[in-house]
Amino acid sequence: MSSKEAFHQSIADLTAEIAGRPLDQQLDQWLNATHGAGSASFERLRQACIGGVAEGWLCEREGGGIRYGRVFKAEDALHRFSVDVVDMQDIAGPHHTHPNGEIDLIMPLEDSPGATFDGRAAGWCVYGPGTAHRPTVANGRALVLYLLPEGQIKFTP
């Protein structure tokens, strides 16, 4: 199994646990308690993302100082979540809204253990349907994995 296939399976296992749950504060707390920073599942996903960047199948595009890419489109095997990963360092990305919500996994890199995403440290951050933000990494460099229900995101013109 390639590392990309193994990553797909890890995401499928995770989305099976969250499929059908509201994207809200309770899910945020559950994800951080169950799969948060320091857990085996967090470290597995973090290492898979670092490896995918090194192998060139993650964050293969670059624009505005941000490396990014959609790894998997929303599909039944992933419980209708799409998967994107971005590599950001001390930068704010483009403003956008989340029609169906957004689930983010914040993974500071080893040279930036204090890096934050929208003010949050390593772990999970859940945005509910209809929310909007300008994704911002501060205090260093982090990879951020985005799970988007049905792959829905709307960038602000």
DSSP file with accessible surface (Angstrom, degrees, kcal/mol):
  #  RESIDUE AA STRUCTURE BP1 BP2  ACC     N-H-->O    O-->H-N    N-H-->O    O-->H-N    TCO  KAPPA ALPHA  PHI   PSI    X-CA   Y-CA   Z-CA
    1    1 A M              0   0  168      0, 0.0     2,-0.0     0, 0.0     0, 0.0   0.000 360.0 360.0 360.0 129.0    0.0    0.0    0.0
    2    2 A S     >  -     0   0   57      1,-0.1     4,-2.5     4,-0.0     5,-0.2  -0.271 360.0-110.1 -69.4 164.4    1.4    3.4   -1.0
    3    3 A S  H  > S+     0   0   47      1,-0.2     4,-2.4     2,-0.2     5,-0.1   0.866 121.2  54.3 -65.7 -31.4    1.7    6.1    1.6
    4    4 A K  H  > S+     0   0   83      2,-0.2     4,-2.4     1,-0.2    -1,-0.2   0.917 109.4  47.1 -68.4 -39.2   -1.1    8.0   -0.2
    5    5 A E  H  > S+     0   0  115      2,-0.2     4,-2.2     1,-0.2    -2,-0.2   0.902 112.2  50.0 -66.8 -39.7   -3.4    4.9    0.0
    6    6 A A  H  X S+     0   0   39     -4,-2.5     4,-2.3     2,-0.2    -2,-0.2   0.897 110.2  50.8 -65.2 -39.2   -2.5    4.5    3.7
    7    7 A F  H  X S+     0   0    1     -4,-2.4     4,-2.5     2,-0.2     5,-0.2   0.931 108.4  52.0 -62.5 -44.8   -3.4    8.2    4.3
    8    8 A H  H  X S+     0   0   38     -4,-2.4     4,-2.7     1,-0.2    -2,-0.2   0.925 110.1  49.1 -57.1 -44.5   -6.7    7.7    2.5
    9    9 A Q  H  X S+     0   0   89     -4,-2.2     4,-2.6     2,-0.2    -1,-0.2   0.910 109.4  51.6 -65.2 -40.0   -7.5    4.8    4.8
   10   10 A S  H  X S+     0   0   28     -4,-2.3     4,-2.0     2,-0.2    -1,-0.2   0.913 112.4  46.1 -62.2 -41.5   -6.6    6.8    7.9
   11   11 A I  H  X S+     0   0    0     -4,-2.5     4,-3.3     2,-0.2     5,-0.3   0.916 111.3  52.1 -67.5 -41.5   -8.9    9.6    6.8
   12   12 A A  H  X S+     0   0   10     -4,-2.7     4,-1.9    -5,-0.2    -2,-0.2   0.912 109.1  50.4 -61.2 -41.1  -11.7    7.1    6.0
   13   13 A D  H  X S+     0   0   88     -4,-2.6     4,-0.9     2,-0.2    -1,-0.2   0.918 114.0  45.2 -62.4 -42.4  -11.3    5.5    9.4
   14   14 A L  H >X S+     0   0    8     -4,-2.0     3,-1.0     1,-0.2     4,-0.9   0.944 111.6  50.0 -66.9 -48.2  -11.5    9.0   11.0
   15   15 A T  H 3X S+     0   0    0     -4,-3.3     4,-2.0     1,-0.3     3,-0.4   0.816 102.2  63.0 -66.1 -25.9  -14.5   10.2    8.9
   16   16 A A  H 3< S+     0   0   56     -4,-1.9    -1,-0.3    -5,-0.3    -2,-0.2   0.862 103.8  49.7 -61.8 -33.2  -16.4    7.0    9.8
   17   17 A E  H << S+     0   0   87     -3,-1.0    -1,-0.2    -4,-0.9    -2,-0.2   0.738 120.2  33.8 -76.3 -25.1  -16.3    8.2   13.4
   18   18 A I  H >< S+     0   0    2     -4,-0.9     3,-2.2    -3,-0.4    -2,-0.2   0.532  82.8 125.4-110.5  -7.4  -17.6   11.7   12.7
   19   19 A A  T 3< S+     0   0   41     -4,-2.0    61,-0.1     1,-0.3    60,-0.1  -0.251  82.4  11.8 -55.9 132.7  -20.0   11.1    9.8
   20   20 A G  T 3  S+     0   0   87      1,-0.3    -1,-0.3    59,-0.2    -2,-0.0   0.344  96.7 124.7  83.9  -8.6  -23.4   12.4   10.5
   21   21 A R    <   -     0   0   84     -3,-2.2    -1,-0.3     1,-0.1     2,-0.1  -0.626  69.4-104.5 -83.6 144.8  -22.3   14.4   13.6
   22   22 A P        -     0   0   87      0, 0.0     2,-1.3     0, 0.0     5,-0.2  -0.392  28.4-121.0 -63.5 142.2  -23.0   18.1   13.8
   23   23 A L  S    S+     0   0   21     77,-0.1     2,-0.2     4,-0.1    79,-0.0  -0.747  70.5 115.1 -85.1  95.6  -20.0   20.3   13.2
   24   24 A D  S  > S-     0   0   53     -2,-1.3     4,-2.2   104,-0.1     3,-0.3  -0.819  83.5 -72.1-150.0-174.3  -20.1   22.1   16.5
   25   25 A Q  H  > S+     0   0  113     -2,-0.2     4,-2.7     1,-0.2     5,-0.2   0.831 124.7  58.1 -61.9 -34.6  -18.2   22.7   19.8
   26   26 A Q  H  > S+     0   0  139      2,-0.2     4,-2.5     1,-0.2    -1,-0.2   0.916 107.7  46.3 -63.2 -40.9  -19.1   19.2   21.0
   27   27 A L  H  > S+     0   0    1     -3,-0.3     4,-3.1    -5,-0.2     5,-0.3   0.922 110.7  53.7 -66.9 -40.4  -17.3   17.7   18.0
   28   28 A D  H  X S+     0   0    6     -4,-2.2     4,-2.2     1,-0.2    -2,-0.2   0.947 112.3  44.0 -55.7 -50.1  -14.4   20.0   18.5
   29   29 A Q  H  X S+     0   0  114     -4,-2.7     4,-2.3     1,-0.2    -1,-0.2   0.907 114.1  49.8 -64.7 -41.4  -14.0   18.8   22.1
   30   30 A W  H  X S+     0   0   69     -4,-2.5     4,-2.8     2,-0.2     5,-0.4   0.932 110.5  49.5 -64.2 -45.8  -14.5   15.2   21.2
   31   31 A L  H  X S+     0   0    0     -4,-3.1     4,-3.2     1,-0.2    -1,-0.2   0.925 113.3  46.6 -60.2 -43.1  -11.9   15.3   18.4
   32   32 A N  H  X S+     0   0   52     -4,-2.2     4,-0.8    -5,-0.3    -1,-0.2   0.869 116.0  45.2 -69.3 -33.5   -9.4   16.9   20.7
   33   33 A A  H  < S+     0   0   88     -4,-2.3    -2,-0.2    -5,-0.2    -1,-0.2   0.870 126.2  30.1 -74.1 -36.2  -10.1   14.5   23.6
   34   34 A T  H  < S+     0   0   59     -4,-2.8     7,-0.2    -5,-0.2    -2,-0.2   0.848 140.6  12.5 -93.6 -39.7  -10.0   11.4   21.3
   35   35 A H  H  < S+     0   0   21     -4,-3.2    -3,-0.2    -5,-0.4    -2,-0.1   0.011  94.8 132.0-129.0  24.5   -7.6   12.3   18.5
   36   36 A G    ><  -     0   0    4     -4,-0.8     3,-2.5     1,-0.2     6,-0.4  -0.050  67.9 -52.0 -77.6 179.9   -5.9   15.4   19.8
   37   37 A A  T 3  S+     0   0   55     85,-0.3    -1,-0.2     1,-0.3     3,-0.1  -0.199 127.1  27.7 -51.6 134.7   -2.2   16.5   20.0
   38   38 A G  T 3  S+     0   0   78      1,-0.4    -1,-0.3    -3,-0.1     2,-0.1   0.188  94.7 117.1  94.5 -15.4   -0.2   13.8   21.7
   39   39 A S  S <> S-     0   0   31     -3,-2.5     4,-2.3     1,-0.1    -1,-0.4  -0.452  75.1-119.1 -82.9 159.0   -2.5   10.9   20.7
   40   40 A A  H  > S+     0   0   72      1,-0.2     4,-2.5     2,-0.2     5,-0.2   0.900 114.8  52.1 -62.5 -39.1   -1.3    8.1   18.4
   41   41 A S  H  > S+     0   0   17     -7,-0.2     4,-2.3     2,-0.2     5,-0.2   0.906 108.8  50.0 -67.6 -39.4   -3.9    9.0   15.8
   42   42 A F  H  > S+     0   0    9     -6,-0.4     4,-2.8     2,-0.2    -1,-0.2   0.951 112.9  46.5 -60.2 -49.0   -2.8   12.7   15.7
   43   43 A E  H  X S+     0   0   76     -4,-2.3     4,-2.8     1,-0.2     5,-0.2   0.887 110.3  53.5 -65.0 -36.0    0.9   11.6   15.3
   44   44 A R  H  X S+     0   0  142     -4,-2.5     4,-2.1     2,-0.2    -1,-0.2   0.938 113.0  43.1 -63.2 -46.8    0.0    9.1   12.6
   45   45 A L  H  X S+     0   0   10     -4,-2.3     4,-2.4     2,-0.2    -2,-0.2   0.912 113.9  51.8 -66.2 -40.8   -1.9   11.8   10.6
   46   46 A R  H  X S+     0   0   22     -4,-2.8     4,-2.6     1,-0.2     5,-0.2   0.942 111.9  45.3 -60.9 -48.4    0.9   14.3   11.2
   47   47 A Q  H  X S+     0   0   85     -4,-2.8     4,-2.7     1,-0.2    -1,-0.2   0.883 111.5  53.3 -65.0 -36.7    3.6   12.0   10.0
   48   48 A A  H  X S+     0   0   28     -4,-2.1     4,-2.5    -5,-0.2    -1,-0.2   0.909 111.1  46.7 -64.0 -40.2    1.5   11.0    7.0
   49   49 A C  H  X S+     0   0    0     -4,-2.4     4,-2.3     2,-0.2     5,-0.2   0.931 112.3  48.7 -68.5 -44.5    1.1   14.7    6.0
   50   50 A I  H  X S+     0   0   50     -4,-2.6     4,-2.2     1,-0.2    -2,-0.2   0.938 114.7  47.0 -60.0 -43.9    4.9   15.4    6.5
   51   51 A G  H  X S+     0   0   24     -4,-2.7     4,-2.5     1,-0.2    -2,-0.2   0.901 109.6  53.1 -64.2 -41.3    5.7   12.4    4.4
   52   52 A G  H  X>S+     0   0    0     -4,-2.5     6,-1.5     2,-0.2     5,-1.5   0.879 109.2  49.0 -64.1 -36.7    3.2   13.3    1.7
   53   53 A V  H ><5S+     0   0   21     -4,-2.3     3,-0.8     4,-0.2    -1,-0.2   0.946 112.3  48.5 -65.4 -46.4    4.7   16.8    1.4
   54   54 A A  H 3<5S+     0   0   88     -4,-2.2    -2,-0.2     1,-0.3    -1,-0.2   0.876 112.8  48.3 -61.7 -36.3    8.2   15.3    1.2
   55   55 A E  H 3<5S-     0   0  118     -4,-2.5    -1,-0.3    -5,-0.2    -2,-0.2   0.589 113.6-120.0 -82.0 -12.0    7.0   12.8   -1.5
   56   56 A G  T <<5S+     0   0   44     -4,-0.8    -3,-0.2    -3,-0.8    -4,-0.1   0.492  87.5 102.7  90.8   5.4    5.3   15.6   -3.5
   57   57 A W  S   <S+     0   0   40     -5,-1.5     2,-0.4     2,-0.1    -4,-0.2   0.504  75.2  61.4-100.3  -1.0    1.6   14.4   -3.4
   58   58 A L  S    S+     0   0    0     -6,-1.5    -2,-0.2     1,-0.2    12,-0.1  -0.956 113.7   4.8-119.1 144.4    0.6   16.9   -0.7
   59   59 A C  S    S+     0   0    0     -2,-0.4    10,-0.2    26,-0.3    -1,-0.2   0.885  76.0 155.6  55.5  43.9    0.7   20.7   -1.0
   60   60 A E        +     0   0   90     -3,-0.2     2,-0.3     7,-0.1     9,-0.2   0.595  51.8  65.6 -80.6  -8.8    1.8   20.4   -4.6
   61   61 A R  E     -A   68   0A 125      7,-2.3     7,-2.2     2,-0.0     2,-0.4  -0.754  64.6-161.0-108.9 160.8    0.6   23.9   -5.6
   62   62 A E  E     +A   67   0A 136     -2,-0.3     2,-0.3     5,-0.2     5,-0.2  -0.999  18.0 153.5-144.1 138.6    1.7   27.3   -4.4
   63   63 A G  E >   +A   66   0A  34      3,-2.3     3,-1.8    -2,-0.4    -2,-0.0  -0.907  67.9   0.7-162.1 134.4    0.1   30.7   -4.4
   64   64 A G  T 3  S-     0   0   74     -2,-0.3     3,-0.1     1,-0.3    -2,-0.0   0.789 129.0 -54.5  60.4  28.9    0.4   33.8   -2.3
   65   65 A G  T 3  S+     0   0   50      1,-0.2     2,-0.4    23,-0.0    24,-0.4   0.579 116.1 110.4  82.5   9.2    3.1   32.2   -0.1
   66   66 A I  E <   -A   63   0A  15     -3,-1.8    -3,-2.3    22,-0.1     2,-0.4  -0.966  57.1-148.9-120.4 131.4    1.0   29.2    0.8
   67   67 A R  E     +AB  62  87A  79     20,-2.0    20,-3.1    -2,-0.4     2,-0.3  -0.835  37.4 150.4 -93.7 137.1    1.5   25.6   -0.4
   68   68 A Y  E     +AB  61  86A  95     -7,-2.2    -7,-2.3    -2,-0.4     2,-0.2  -0.949  20.1 168.9-156.3 171.5   -1.7   23.8   -0.8
   69   69 A G  E     - B   0  85A   1     16,-0.9    16,-2.1    -2,-0.3     2,-0.7  -0.768  36.8-114.1 172.6 145.2   -3.7   21.1   -2.6
   70   70 A R  E     - B   0  84A  78     14,-0.2    14,-0.3    -2,-0.2     3,-0.1  -0.815  29.3-175.7 -85.9 117.8   -6.9   19.0   -2.5
   71   71 A V  E     +     0   0A  15     12,-2.4     2,-0.4    -2,-0.7    -1,-0.2   0.903  68.2  12.3 -81.3 -46.0   -5.7   15.5   -1.9
   72   72 A F  E    S- B   0  83A  24     11,-1.6    11,-2.8     6,-0.0    -1,-0.3  -1.000  71.3-133.3-137.6 133.9   -9.1   13.7   -2.2
   73   73 A K        -     0   0  163     -2,-0.4     8,-0.2     9,-0.2     5,-0.1  -0.401  51.0 -76.5 -74.1 162.0  -12.4   15.0   -3.5
   74   74 A A        +     0   0   21      6,-0.2     2,-0.3    -2,-0.1     8,-0.2  -0.401  69.2 160.0 -60.5 128.9  -15.6   14.3   -1.4
   75   75 A E    > > -     0   0   66      6,-0.6     5,-2.8    -2,-0.1     3,-1.0  -0.968  54.4-104.8-150.2 162.5  -16.5   10.6   -1.9
   76   76 A D  G > 5S+     0   0  125     -2,-0.3     3,-2.2     1,-0.3    -1,-0.1   0.876 117.0  60.1 -59.9 -38.3  -18.5    7.9   -0.2
   77   77 A A  G 3 5S+     0   0   50      1,-0.3    -1,-0.3     2,-0.1   -61,-0.1   0.786 110.1  43.7 -61.7 -25.2  -15.3    6.1    1.1
   78   78 A L  G X 5S-     0   0    0     -3,-1.0     3,-1.2    -5,-0.1    -1,-0.3   0.090 121.3-108.3-105.8  19.6  -14.5    9.3    3.0
   79   79 A H  T < 5S-     0   0   71     -3,-2.2    -3,-0.2     1,-0.3   -59,-0.2   0.838  74.0 -57.1  57.2  36.9  -18.1    9.8    4.1
   80   80 A R  T 3 <S+     0   0   89     -5,-2.8    70,-4.1     1,-0.3     2,-0.4   0.670 105.0 129.4  68.7  24.2  -18.6   12.8    1.7
   81   81 A F  E <   - C   0 149A  11     -3,-1.2    -6,-0.6    -6,-0.5    -1,-0.3  -0.883  48.2-145.6-101.8 139.9  -15.7   14.8    3.1
   82   82 A S  E     - C   0 148A   0     66,-2.3    66,-1.4    -2,-0.4     2,-0.5  -0.629  14.8-138.3 -91.4 163.2  -13.0   16.3    0.8
   83   83 A V  E     +BC  72 147A   0    -11,-2.8   -12,-2.4    -2,-0.2   -11,-1.6  -0.986  25.2 169.2-130.3 120.7   -9.4   16.5    2.1
   84   84 A D  E     -BC  70 146A  28     62,-2.1    62,-3.3    -2,-0.5     2,-0.4  -0.942  13.3-161.5-123.1 150.9   -7.1   19.4    1.6
   85   85 A V  E     -BC  69 145A   0    -16,-2.1   -16,-0.9    -2,-0.3     2,-0.3  -0.999   6.7-169.9-132.8 136.1   -3.7   20.1    3.2
   86   86 A V  E     -BC  68 144A  15     58,-2.3    58,-2.2    -2,-0.4     2,-0.5  -0.906  15.3-149.5-122.1 152.3   -2.0   23.5    3.4
   87   87 A D  E     +BC  67 143A  12    -20,-3.1   -20,-2.0    -2,-0.3     2,-0.4  -0.985  30.4 170.4-120.4 111.7    1.5   24.4    4.5
   88   88 A M  E     - C   0 142A   3     54,-2.5    54,-2.6    -2,-0.5     2,-0.4  -0.966  20.3-169.8-130.0 144.2    1.6   27.9    6.0
   89   89 A Q  E    S- C   0 141A 110    -24,-0.4    52,-0.2    -2,-0.4     3,-0.1  -0.953  72.8 -33.4-136.9 115.2    4.1   30.0    7.8
   90   90 A D  E    S+     0   0A  94     50,-1.9     2,-0.3    -2,-0.4    48,-0.2   0.888 106.1 115.5  45.0  59.1    3.2   33.3    9.5
   91   91 A I  E     - C   0 137A  45     46,-1.2    46,-2.6    47,-0.0     2,-0.5  -0.991  62.2-129.8-154.0 152.5    0.6   34.2    7.0
   92   92 A A  E     - C   0 136A  32     -2,-0.3    44,-0.3    44,-0.2     3,-0.1  -0.926  28.3-147.8-105.5 132.8   -3.1   34.8    6.5
   93   93 A G        -     0   0    3     42,-4.0     2,-0.1    -2,-0.5   -29,-0.0  -0.208  38.2 -59.4 -88.5-176.2   -4.8   33.0    3.7
   94   94 A P        -     0   0   74      0, 0.0    -1,-0.2     0, 0.0    39,-0.1  -0.392  57.2-107.5 -70.6 139.7   -7.8   34.1    1.6
   95   95 A H        +     0   0   79     39,-0.2    61,-2.4    61,-0.1     2,-0.3  -0.372  51.5 160.1 -64.2 138.7  -11.1   34.8    3.3
   96   96 A H  E     -HI 133 155B   5     37,-2.2    37,-2.1    59,-0.3     2,-0.3  -0.978  32.6-126.4-155.3 164.0  -13.7   32.1    2.7
   97   97 A T  E     -HI 132 154B  45     57,-2.8    57,-2.2    -2,-0.3    35,-0.3  -0.811  13.5-138.1-113.1 159.0  -17.0   30.7    4.0
   98   98 A H  E >   -H  131   0B   0     33,-2.9    32,-2.9    -2,-0.3     3,-0.7  -0.875  13.5-172.1-116.9  92.8  -17.9   27.1    4.9
   99   99 A P  T 3  S+     0   0   39      0, 0.0    -1,-0.2     0, 0.0    54,-0.1   0.881  93.2  20.7 -54.5 -38.1  -21.4   26.4    3.6
  100  100 A N  T 3  S-     0   0   64      1,-0.4   -77,-0.1    52,-0.4     2,-0.1   0.280 122.6 -99.4-112.4   6.8  -21.4   23.0    5.5
  101  101 A G    <   -     0   0    0     -3,-0.7    -1,-0.4    27,-0.4     2,-0.3  -0.360  32.0-112.4  98.8 177.3  -18.7   23.7    8.0
  102  102 A E  E     -D  127   0A   0     25,-2.6    25,-3.3    46,-0.1     2,-0.5  -0.979  10.6-154.6-153.7 139.6  -15.0   22.8    8.2
  103  103 A I  E     -DE 126 147A   0     44,-2.3    44,-3.0    -2,-0.3     2,-0.4  -0.982  19.7-166.6-119.0 124.4  -12.9   20.5   10.4
  104  104 A D  E     -DE 125 146A   0     21,-3.1    21,-2.3    -2,-0.5     2,-0.6  -0.926  15.9-157.2-117.7 137.7   -9.2   21.4   10.7
  105  105 A L  E     -DE 124 145A   0     40,-2.5    40,-2.2    -2,-0.4     2,-0.6  -0.962  17.2-152.8-110.5 116.9   -6.3   19.5   12.1
  106  106 A I  E     +DE 123 144A   0     17,-3.8    17,-2.0    -2,-0.6    38,-0.2  -0.814  16.2 178.2 -96.5 120.9   -3.5   21.8   13.1
  107  107 A M  E     - E   0 143A   0     36,-2.8    36,-2.5    -2,-0.6     9,-0.1  -0.803  14.0-156.3-128.0  87.5   -0.1   20.3   13.0
  108  108 A P  E     - E   0 142A  11      0, 0.0    34,-0.3     0, 0.0     2,-0.1  -0.343  25.6-118.3 -58.6 143.5    2.8   22.6   13.9
  109  109 A L    >   -     0   0   16     32,-2.3     3,-2.7     3,-0.2     6,-0.2  -0.457  26.5-102.0 -85.0 161.7    6.1   21.5   12.4
  110  110 A E  T 3  S+     0   0  151      1,-0.3    -1,-0.1    -2,-0.1    32,-0.0   0.806 122.2  51.3 -56.2 -33.5    9.1   20.5   14.6
  111  111 A D  T 3  S+     0   0  114      1,-0.2    -1,-0.3     2,-0.1     3,-0.1   0.523 117.3  41.6 -81.8  -1.8   10.9   23.8   14.0
  112  112 A S    X   +     0   0   12     -3,-2.7     3,-2.3    29,-0.2    -1,-0.2  -0.400  61.7 158.3-139.1  58.9    7.7   25.7   15.1
  113  113 A P  T 3  S+     0   0  110      0, 0.0     9,-0.3     0, 0.0    -1,-0.1   0.761  77.8  53.4 -61.7 -20.1    6.2   23.9   18.1
  114  114 A G  T 3  S+     0   0   47     25,-0.3    26,-0.1    -3,-0.1    24,-0.1   0.340  77.7 131.9 -95.5   8.2    4.3   27.1   19.1
  115  115 A A    <   -     0   0    1     -3,-2.3     2,-0.3    26,-0.2     7,-0.2  -0.315  38.6-162.9 -62.2 141.6    2.7   27.7   15.7
  116  116 A T  E     -F  138   0A  25     22,-2.5    22,-1.9     5,-0.1     2,-0.5  -0.882  16.8-145.7-124.6 158.2   -1.0   28.4   15.9
  117  117 A F  E >  S-FG 137 120A   0      3,-2.6     3,-2.5    -2,-0.3    20,-0.2  -0.993  88.9 -18.1-123.5 119.0   -3.9   28.4   13.4
  118  118 A D  T 3  S-     0   0   43     18,-3.2    -1,-0.1    -2,-0.5    19,-0.1   0.870 130.6 -53.1  49.7  38.2   -6.6   31.0   14.0
  119  119 A G  T 3  S+     0   0   65     17,-0.4     2,-0.4     1,-0.2    -1,-0.3   0.463 114.4 120.1  81.6   1.3   -5.1   31.3   17.5
  120  120 A R  B <   -G  117   0A  79     -3,-2.5    -3,-2.6     1,-0.1    -1,-0.2  -0.838  53.9-139.7-104.0 139.3   -5.4   27.6   18.2
  121  121 A A        -     0   0   68     -2,-0.4   -15,-0.2    -5,-0.2    -5,-0.1  -0.070  55.6 -37.9 -80.2-174.2   -2.5   25.3   19.1
  122  122 A A  S    S+     0   0   35     -9,-0.3   -85,-0.3    -7,-0.2     2,-0.3  -0.112 105.7  51.5 -49.0 136.2   -1.9   21.8   17.8
  123  123 A G  E    S-D  106   0A   1    -17,-2.0   -17,-3.8   -87,-0.1     2,-0.3  -0.944  91.1 -27.9 134.5-154.9   -5.1   19.8   17.6
  124  124 A W  E     -D  105   0A   1     -2,-0.3     2,-0.4   -19,-0.2   -19,-0.2  -0.730  38.1-173.4-105.0 149.7   -8.5   20.1   16.1
  125  125 A C  E     -D  104   0A   4    -21,-2.3   -21,-3.1    -2,-0.3     2,-0.5  -0.989  10.1-160.2-140.9 125.0  -10.7   23.1   15.3
  126  126 A V  E     -D  103   0A  15     -2,-0.4     2,-0.5   -23,-0.2   -23,-0.2  -0.940   3.3-166.7-113.8 127.5  -14.3   22.8   14.1
  127  127 A Y  E     -D  102   0A  44    -25,-3.3   -25,-2.6    -2,-0.5     3,-0.1  -0.954  20.9-132.2-109.1 130.9  -16.2   25.6   12.3
  128  128 A G    >   -     0   0   18     -2,-0.5     3,-1.7   -27,-0.2   -27,-0.4  -0.191  40.8 -66.5 -76.4 169.8  -19.9   25.1   11.9
  129  129 A P  T 3  S+     0   0   86      0, 0.0   -29,-0.2     0, 0.0    -1,-0.2  -0.253 120.3  20.1 -56.5 137.5  -22.0   25.6    8.8
  130  130 A G  T 3  S+     0   0   60    -32,-2.9   -30,-0.1     1,-0.3    -2,-0.1   0.412  91.2 133.4  84.4  -1.6  -22.1   29.2    7.5
  131  131 A T  E <   -H   98   0B  46     -3,-1.7   -33,-2.9   -33,-0.6     2,-0.3  -0.341  35.1-164.2 -77.4 164.3  -19.0   30.3    9.3
  132  132 A A  E     +H   97   0B  45    -35,-0.3     2,-0.3    -3,-0.1   -35,-0.2  -0.975  13.9 156.6-145.4 155.3  -16.2   32.3    7.6
  133  133 A H  E     -H   96   0B  18    -37,-2.1   -37,-2.2    -2,-0.3    -2,-0.0  -0.980  44.4-115.9-165.2 170.5  -12.6   33.2    8.4
  134  134 A R        -     0   0  146     -2,-0.3   -39,-0.2   -39,-0.2   -16,-0.1  -0.951  46.3-128.6-112.4  98.5   -9.3   34.3    7.0
  135  135 A P        -     0   0    5      0, 0.0   -42,-4.0     0, 0.0     2,-0.4  -0.322  32.9-172.2 -58.3 126.8   -7.1   31.2    7.9
  136  136 A T  E     -C   92   0A  51    -44,-0.3   -18,-3.2    -2,-0.0     2,-0.5  -0.981  19.4-164.9-131.4 124.1   -4.1   32.5    9.8
  137  137 A V  E     +CF  91 117A   1    -46,-2.6   -46,-1.2    -2,-0.4     2,-0.3  -0.926  21.7 174.7-103.8 129.8   -1.0   30.7   10.9
  138  138 A A  E     + F   0 116A  33    -22,-1.9   -22,-2.5    -2,-0.5   -50,-0.0  -0.871  51.0  33.2-129.3 162.8    1.1   32.6   13.4
  139  139 A N  E    S-     0   0A 112     -2,-0.3     2,-0.3   -24,-0.2   -25,-0.3   0.807 121.1 -38.1  63.7  31.4    4.3   31.9   15.5
  140  140 A G  E    S-     0   0A   7     -3,-0.1   -50,-1.9   -26,-0.1     2,-0.4  -0.895  91.0 -30.9 129.8-152.0    5.9   29.7   12.9
  141  141 A R  E     +C   89   0A  69     -2,-0.3   -32,-2.3   -52,-0.2     2,-0.3  -0.882  49.6 168.0-118.7 140.2    5.0   27.0   10.4
  142  142 A A  E     -CE  88 108A   0    -54,-2.6   -54,-2.5    -2,-0.4     2,-0.4  -0.992  30.8-132.2-146.2 152.1    2.2   24.4   10.4
  143  143 A L  E     -CE  87 107A   3    -36,-2.5   -36,-2.8    -2,-0.3     2,-0.4  -0.854  26.2-162.8 -95.7 140.1    0.5   22.0    8.2
  144  144 A V  E     -CE  86 106A   0    -58,-2.2   -58,-2.3    -2,-0.4     2,-0.5  -0.993   6.1-154.8-129.5 124.3   -3.3   22.2    8.4
  145  145 A L  E     -CE  85 105A   0    -40,-2.2   -40,-2.5    -2,-0.4     2,-0.5  -0.852  12.4-157.4 -96.8 130.3   -5.6   19.4    7.1
  146  146 A Y  E     -CE  84 104A  17    -62,-3.3   -62,-2.1    -2,-0.5     2,-0.6  -0.953   9.1-165.9-112.1 128.1   -9.1   20.5    6.1
  147  147 A L  E     -CE  83 103A   0    -44,-3.0   -44,-2.3    -2,-0.5   -64,-0.2  -0.966  13.1-172.6-107.7 120.0  -12.1   18.2    6.0
  148  148 A L  E >   -C   82   0A   3    -66,-1.4     3,-2.6    -2,-0.6   -66,-2.3  -0.960  26.4-122.3-118.0 117.6  -14.9   19.9    4.1
  149  149 A P  E >  S-C   81   0A  21      0, 0.0     3,-1.9     0, 0.0   -68,-0.3  -0.391  99.6  -6.4 -56.9 126.4  -18.4   18.2    4.0
  150  150 A E  T 3  S-     0   0   86    -70,-4.1   -69,-0.2     1,-0.3   -76,-0.1   0.613 117.7 -83.2  59.4  14.3  -19.2   17.7    0.3
  151  151 A G  T <  S+     0   0   10     -3,-2.6     2,-0.4   -71,-0.3    -1,-0.3   0.672  80.6 163.8  69.4  18.2  -16.0   19.6   -0.5
  152  152 A Q    <   +     0   0   82     -3,-1.9   -52,-0.4   -51,-0.1     2,-0.3  -0.569   4.8 142.6 -83.7 123.1  -17.9   22.9   -0.1
  153  153 A I        -     0   0   44     -2,-0.4     2,-0.5   -55,-0.1   -55,-0.2  -0.966  29.2-157.4-151.5 142.4  -15.9   26.1    0.3
  154  154 A K  E     -I   97   0B 127    -57,-2.2   -57,-2.8    -2,-0.3     2,-0.3  -0.960  11.1-147.9-128.6 113.6  -16.6   29.6   -1.1
  155  155 A F  E     -I   96   0B 119     -2,-0.5   -59,-0.3   -59,-0.2   -60,-0.1  -0.587  22.3-119.0 -79.9 139.6  -13.8   32.1   -1.4
  156  156 A T              0   0   71    -61,-2.4   -61,-0.1    -2,-0.3    -1,-0.1  -0.636 360.0 360.0 -78.6 129.7  -14.7   35.7   -1.0
  157  157 A P              0   0  168      0, 0.0    -1,-0.1     0, 0.0   -62,-0.0  -0.229 360.0 360.0 -65.1 360.0  -14.0   37.8   -4.1
